[in-house]
């Protein structure tokens, strides 16, 4: 089979041929020749869309782990550490499909699935054709430069001639002012500010397309389907669900919630900002509270939604020394039921922090107040725990972890003293 045009996008049928080639152990060059493509195209396709469906249980993939003198606690600084390399997986064809050693290989397994690859391709293609091709920071920077100049009476044409470093067209400036893009980012510009209102009008069906484009590469290998595959191979994995609760998305406060599913125990980290760096720091704080070793055991998997505050997947998963901290996976869009256990806890939080209420005014002003909420919710008996509280479960099953949280300030409350009402925060 030869492609009619080597520069056309790969079709689903061609992706199936790639999978067949991988399964048969063919080289990327051989697959490329069959499809009439460049071998670099095949290499990029496999590398971009292969997914890890089995994770090595070691902290690092070590080729001599069987003879490890340090109890298989692999570290890059270990004098005996030899990085594992697989010619088939890491070079050509680039995935483990059809490998006859896969059933007894203890290292990472990567599979190329043509259906999943084509789905991801279609999703990426759709997103690349919608939205604004600039970052939020650049948009605000451009807006702050042109805002005072337009209000001085200058036209977009004159402003761009005087500021050639602004990489934006005159037409785009008019569009962003007309559809409210600048205004949505705090730049107070409307059509009335323009010297001359253009005759071009945006179609109603197109108005909602003017949104910032997002880089979705962090989702590769971390979709909910990947999460389910990981659990198929690791049914005893310790899972923590993560999310954010707030009322005022602009001003806060924000509660970063973690639920340890094995114990039904919830931890709340207090924030005044809801951005990716703040949430990453919240994870680091949780790690500091319980210690690195205990964190790696108890937070083997983080499951969260696709909120923009959780996009720093690589930084979350790996520590600065290269050792794995955890694994993060993301629920499907509009599927909060996929982390329904944590959502149930959010209902209990809402008993104390109702929606459409100023949480600062209510008394949620510090980490101590967040700990107070967690203390009362974790001391509330649960029917699914046969009348036990999450605190009782944690103390029985993992007393060391319980002590770490107690030292942090989450206390066990007597069952008849539990308060799930807003006045709790006035105490």
MARMI-802069 format. One record per residue: z, x, y of N, C-alpha, C in turn. Coordinates in pm, whole numbers, plus 50000, padded with zeros to 5 digits. Layout:
<rs>
ZXYZXYZXY...
</rs>
This chain:
<rs>
500005008549880500005000050000500005008750124499125006350215499085013950340499195004450456500025008050551500214999450668498984999950756498644988450818497474987650905497694995751032498914997851070499225005251192500535012551172500515025651176501725033351148502775031551256502385025751371503345023951480503945009851484503535001051391504094987551389505504987751330506284977351361507634976251307507594973851157508614978151089508694976050945508894961150915508224956250813508384942450770509434941850658509814929750622510784928150513510204933450382508924930750358508274935450235508284950750229508054957250343508064971950346509474977250322510474970050371511854974250346512204972950197511654963050132511854961649987511224973449912510074978149959509424989849899510275002349921510875003450039511775014850066512935014649969513525002849946514655001749853514245005649712513035001549671512525005149539512355020249528511835026349634511665040849634512995048049624514005043249695515345049449687515875048349545515755036349488516265033949353515585042949251514315045949275513575054649181513745069449212514495072549318514725086549352513555093049424512665085249481511515090949553511965097649682511195107249727511505113949854511085105049971511615107950088511235100250208509755102050238509255114050212507845116650237506965108250145507395106650019506615098649924506615083949963507765079150005507855065150049506995063050173507055072650265506265071750389504775071450359504345079150261502925079750226502465066250172503295059750091502955046650035502795036250145503675037150246503685027150352502775030750469502245042950470501405047250581502215049650707503475053950690504365056750803504695071650807505295075850918505805089450926507115090350849507385101650783508595102650703509865101750788509755105450918510915104251005511285089551027510285080851025510535066451037511345061450919510985065950800511715061850680513135067450683513265080050725514595086250732515505078950828514975075450945515775068251046516145054350997515215047750931515465034250879516615034250778516595043650687517635044450583518985048150646518975058150733520215062650796520835051850883519985044050950520485033751041521035021550969520425017950858520775005250794521495006450661521715018450611522495019550488523955016050519524655010250424526045006450445526925012450337528145015250374529105021050279529775009550202529535008750073530144997949995531245003149902531565015949914532735021449844533215033549921534515033749951535085044750028535905054049939535725066749961536515076849890537985074749923538855075349822540275073049844540975084849911540315096349916540875108049982540705106950133541545113850209541425113650354540155120850399539735130850320538465137750342537765139150208536445139250208535705141250084535745156050046536515159249946536695173249905536085175449767535215185349756534505187949630535425193349521536565199149558537475205149458538785197349449538725184249476539965176449478540685176349342539945177849233540575177549101541535189349081541285200349152542125212249139543015214249262543185203649341543915204749468545355208949444545835218849519547195223949508548135217249607547585208049688548405201449790548535186449764548385182749638548545168649604547445159749656546225164949668545055157349712545205151849854546035157849937546145153750077545175162250159543915159250146542865167550205542955168150357542905180350408542855182650552541795193250580541175192150697540125201850731540695215950743541995216850770542635230050784543085235850650542945228250542543365232850410542505244750366543115255650323542335267450283541475265150158541785254650082541045251749959539985240949980539905235650101539015224350127537545228750125536735221550045535305223950038534625210350060533915208650170533285195750196532325191750085532455179350039531575174449934530185171549992529155175749919527785173149962527005167449845526235157049873525395150849771523955151249818523085157949742521695159249782521005145749790521305137049696520645123849693521145115049808522445114949831523035106249933522815111450074522985124550093522995130350227521635135850271520705137850179519415143450217518275133950180517845134150057516755125050020517025119249883516845106149867516275096649963517245092050071518545094650058519475091250166520405079750136520405074650013521305063749973521555064749823522515056949774522955058149635522305048049541521405039549591520735029749505520115036749384520425031949263519795037249143520375050249091521395055649157521985068349111522715066148979522415074348877523045072448746524475077648741524945083948851526315089048854527265080048932526735069048984527515060949077528755054649013528705052148883529815045248817531055054048801530885067148805532055075648796532185085248915531405082749021531515090849143532655085249230533565093949272534735089649351534555091749501533355095349543533105097649685532415085449747532175085949877531585074549948530235070749886530035057749864528755052549815528035045549929526775048949951525985042550055524805035249990524655022450026523605014249968522665009350077521385009450047520385003850138519994990250085520254979750163519944966050125518834961050218517634958250167516524954250254516794941250329517504931750267517804918950333518724921150453519784928950431520734931950539520064940350648519244950050607518554958650703517614950550791516894941050731515964932950809516714923450902517844918250857518664909550942519174917251063519684929451041520184937651151519064941251249517884944051193516724947251276516354935451366516314923351309515964911551387516994908851496518264911051463519334908951561519204918851676518954931451642518804941851745517584939151831516494934851768515264931951842515474920551940516184910151897516444898751983517294902852103518354910552079519244914652187518554924152283517614932352232516934941952318515994935152417515624922652387514694915352473515414905652567516744905252558517514896752645518474905152727518944899352837520014905652911519554915753015520514922553071520284932053179520374946153123519364953853147519304967353092520024977353181521314974953203522134984353279523584981753243524424991253271525844989553240526534981953351527694976653319528474969253418528864978353534529224990853501529645000353605528495003253702527285005253647526125008053733525754995953818525904984053759525584971853833526514970253953527794972753932528764971654041528494982354148528144994454103527865005354197526665001754286525604996654223524404992754299524744981454396525494971554348525844960154431526654963954554527574973254536528424977354649527624985054754526554991354712525704998554808524834988754888524244979054819523294970254888523984958654961525204955054920525874943454981526014944555133526624955555185526764956355330525434957655404524454963855339523154965855403522394952755416522464944355313521814931255321522484922655427523814923455436524534915555537524314920855679523774933355685523374938555817521994933455858521304926855766519994921255796518844928955737519134939455658518064947355597517514939955475516234941955447515624935855330515824944855209515754939255087515844947654967514814959054968513604956355018512574966755023513044978455108513584975555228514044986055319515224993755259516114986655192517294992955132516875002755023515934998654939515505007254829514715019254879513975017654990513265029055048514255039155105515375034155160516385043055218517305048855112517315042854991518185047554881517355049254754516505059554750515615061354634516345064154503517645067854512518395070754390518795058154314518695046654381519015034054313517865030654218518105031654091517045029353993516945014553961516385007054056516254992754042515064988254128514344978154085513184973754161513574962954261512684960854359512924950554460513014936754394512124934354299512124921454228513444919054156513984929554096515244928254023516404925254117516414931354236517444928554335517444913654369516264908154396516154893954428516674885454310516294889354188516694881754071518214881654055518844893454068520294894354050521054886454157520474885554277521134877654382520944862854355519724859054316519414844854293520204838954176520264846354065520914840453948522424842653943522974849454047524424851254053524964862953974524074871753926524534883253848525464892053929525074895254054525944903454138527264896154166527184883454195528384875854228529354875454111528824874653990529674874553871530444887553854529954898253912530624911153903531414914354030531694904254111532544906154229531794910554353530444910754348529644914354465529254901354535529774899154655529634886254723528284885054793527234883154712525884881554764525294868554713524684860654802523994848454764522624848254832521784838754793520414838254846520384836854998521414830155054521444828055199521584841155277522044851755209522194864655276520854871755296519834867455222518534874055230517794870155359517044879455412516264876555533515224865755507514674866255386513654856255351513844852255207514004839355185514224834655048512884834654974512794841354861511534841954786511184828554725509884826354706509434813554650509614812954499509704824554435509844824754290511194818854250511184810154152512404803954105512574806753956513824808253915514114810953775514144797853698513454797353584513474785453501514864783053447515234770253433516574766953385516834773153249515844773053162516044778153027516244793253025515854799953135515984814453141517254819053211517944810053280519074814253362520174820853280520444815353163521544820553083521204833653014519944838153026519564850752962519954862853044520334860653169520684872153253522134875953231522344883153124523664887953090523534902753056524634909853064524604924153035524304926552888523434936052861523164939752722524324948252670524614946552543525694954052481525144962852370525734974552355525354983552248526084979152121525344974552021525944969251899525964979451784525684991951812525625001851706526965003651636528055001051709529375002751649529604993051533528764982551523528914972751415528294977451284527434987651290526744992351170527744996551063527674990050948528584993250838529964987350854530144979050959531484973550986531444958251000530424951850948530314937350954531264930850854531414917750865532324910750774531834911950629530524912350610529994914050475530374927650418530454937850505530914951150461532394950950426533144943150503534584941450476534794935250337534014924950305534154918550174533774928050061532734936150085532334946049984533434956249961534084960450072535164970350059536304964449976536624951849999537704945549923537344943749777536044942049748535624940949609535974953649532535834965149598536144977949534537594982049553538264976049655539654979549685540484966849702540684959349593541354946249604542794947149652543424958649641544814960249682544954966349821543854966949895543884973050029544874965650120545594973250201546554967350295545834964450426545834951850463545014946950574545894942650690545454946150811546094941650934545044934851019545304922451059544394915251148544794917651293543804919151381544054922751521543284913551615543904910251729543234901851828543954903451962543514895752062544134895852194544394881552239545584879152298545944866052349546234867352499545694858152579545894858552723545524845052783545884842952908545494830952983544524834153095544834844553172544004848453285543224861053248541944859453218541134870753175540924881353280541184877953407540984887653515542244895453548543394888753538544634894953585545674897553477545554890953362546534893153256547774884653277548864887853204549004898753107548254895752977548154906252892547414905052768548314909352651548254901852544549024905152424548074909452313548154921952272547384926952159548204924352034547704915751947548474911551830547984918451703548944922151619548664928051488549454920051384548794915751278549524909051171549344916551040550444921350984550444928350856550444917550747549294915250686549134903850597550054904450477550334916350428551164917450308552574911750330553044912750454554404908150485554404896050578553224891950625553084881150723553844884450850553944897250882554734902150996553824905451114554204900851233553354902751351554024911951453553194920551513553614929451621552754926351743553374926351861552664923651986552794935652079551664940952125551654951852222551264946152357552054948852458551874943252593550904951752674549964945152745549004952152830548844944852963548474952353065548104946353194546584946553214545854953053121544394953353126543854949752988542664943652988542004940352861540664947652854540724960652833539504968452817539624976752690538514983152654538474990452527539495001652522539685008752633540625019952634542065014952615542415003852681543774998452668544064994352524543104987752459543314983352321543384995152224542595005452253542665017652172544045024052186544555024352309545895029852333546965021352264546705008152253547634999652180547705003352034546575006851975546545011251835547275024551821547075033451917547785046351914549295044251925549715034452007551135031552020551695026351888550955017451821551395012551691551535024051592550595033351597550655045051509551875053551540552195054951668553365062651709554665055951664554685042651670555885035151631556225037351485555225036851397555515037551253555205051251192554545060151268554235073451217552855073851152552215085351161550835086651111550715083750961551625089350882551525087650736551675073150696552675066350754552905052350721551775043550776551245047350891550135039750949548925040050855548575051750804547415053050716547575044750589548825043050543549065035150422549075020150451549745016350560549965002150587548834995750668548065003850742546944998550820545665004550764545475002550634544285007950568543025001750626543114988850659541974981450715542434973450836541654974150944541844965551061540694955551064541034942751071540004932351082540174925451217539124925151296539214919251429537934911851463537884906051584536664899251625535774908851704534694903651760533734912351828533944912851978535184910952022535484911852164535144925652218534714926152344534294938852405535434948852414536684944252397537814953452405538034961452277537264958352171537474965152044536254973352000535464978152094534204984752059534344999752025535505005652050535655020152027535965022851880535055018451794535305019051650535515033351598534675042651641534795056351591536125062551631536555060551755537835066051801539005059551728538855046651698539915039451627540045044651485538915047051418538945050651276539385065051251539015074251340539265088451314540195094451419541115102751372541995109951463541235121951520541825128451617541145139651683540885151251587541705152751482541505163651386540485160051279539875148151291538835144251197539345136251078540665135151061541215127550950541105112550977540975105150872540815090650888542145084050922542105075751025543295068151065543295054550993542155047750997542035034550937540555031450921540245019350880538875014250876538855001050951537904999251039537834987051118536594978951083536764965951069535664956951041535734945251139534584938851161534474928351261534034915151198534714904251237534344890951190532974887051244532374877351180531104871951229531334864451360530294863151443530454855851569530914841551546531844836851631532334823151628532964819551493533574829251427534204826851296535654831751297536464825851383537864829851392538614826851263538054817551180538704814351053538704826250957537844836150983537804847950896539044856750912539804854751018541134860751033542124849551067542054839150984542824827051009544324828951005544804838750928546244841050920546814844651057546114853551130546564857351264546404845651361545344837751345545154826251432546314816351420546894815151300548064806551282549244811751364549384824951370550444830751452550204828251600548934828151640548614825451780549054811451821549004801951726549504788551755550994789051787551734797451715553174798851740553414805751874552544815451908552674821852039552474811452149551574801952126551284791852227552434782052246553334781052148554534772952170555374779152282555334792452291556124799752390555324802352516554034805252499553144808552611551984798552615552214786552669551164776352670549934780952749548794775252713547554778252786547644772752928546824778553016546724774153157548054775153230548874784753190550144787453258550124801953304550694804753421550804818453470551844825653384551384834453297552294841153204553244850753276552784856753385553694864953464554834856253519554464844753575555464835753629556394830253522555854829053399556664824253288557714834353246557434847253275558384857753240557854868553148556554867753111555954878153025555554889953113556484898853136556274909653233556444923653175556764924853046557034938052990556894937952838556944949852780556904951152634558164944952572559284945752642560524939652591560344924652570559644918152663559404903752649558444900952534557444909752515556534908252401557304909952269558244919452267559074921352148559944909052122560404902652229561234890652215560444879452147559194877752189558334867652126558154870751978557814883451948557594887551808558864885951725560014888851785561284887751713561524873451665561304863751753561574849851717560524844351619559264847951638558234843051546558414849051407558794861851399558994868351269560294864051201561144856651272562414851851215562344837051181561134831451187560904817251162560484815451016561174807150937560834805350795559424799850777558744804850674557364800550646557304793850509556634782550502556494775450375555764783950272554724791450320553954799650226554744811550174555864814550239556754825250193557954819450119557804806750074558884799850001560174799150082560014796550211561184794850296561744807750351561174819050314561624831950367560954834550502561514843450579560914847350707560114860150687559134862750775558404875450767559344887450775560414886250853561374897350862562044899850727562414889150658563054890750527562084896950427560824892850433559814898450343559624913250370559534916950498559304930950533560484939550491561704934850517562894942850482562994944750331562604934550255562684935550109561604944550052560364943050102559234950150045559024963950103559414966050228559184979150291560264981750396561484985050353562594987050447562334998150548561565008250510561275019150604560455014050722559425006150693558595000450799559414990950885560294983150822561154973850897562024981350997562594992550956563445000451045562665005951164561405009751141560595014951251560395004251359560134991951315559924981151412561234977051480562324977851405563634974851465563954985151573563674997851544563905008451643563025006451767561855000451749560954997851861561454986451948562264977651890562824966751970562544952751917561914951651799561704938551737562914935751649563684925451683564944922651617564854910151529565714909951426565794898051342566754888051406566284875751420567074865051482567574855551374568814850951388569314841151293568424828751295568194822951178567234811951166567564800251258568854797451277569214786051361569264789751509568934802151540568894806751679567474809251729566494806951641565094809251678564664799151785563974804151887563474795751997561964797652005561224786751997559774787052013559394777752129559974780352243559734772752365559604782352483558894778252590558664787252704559924792952768561034785452761562244790552826562824802952758562264806352640562694818652572562534830752663561414831052740561124842552825561994843152950562764832752975563694832853090565024839253053565204841852923566504847452877566654861852926
</rs>
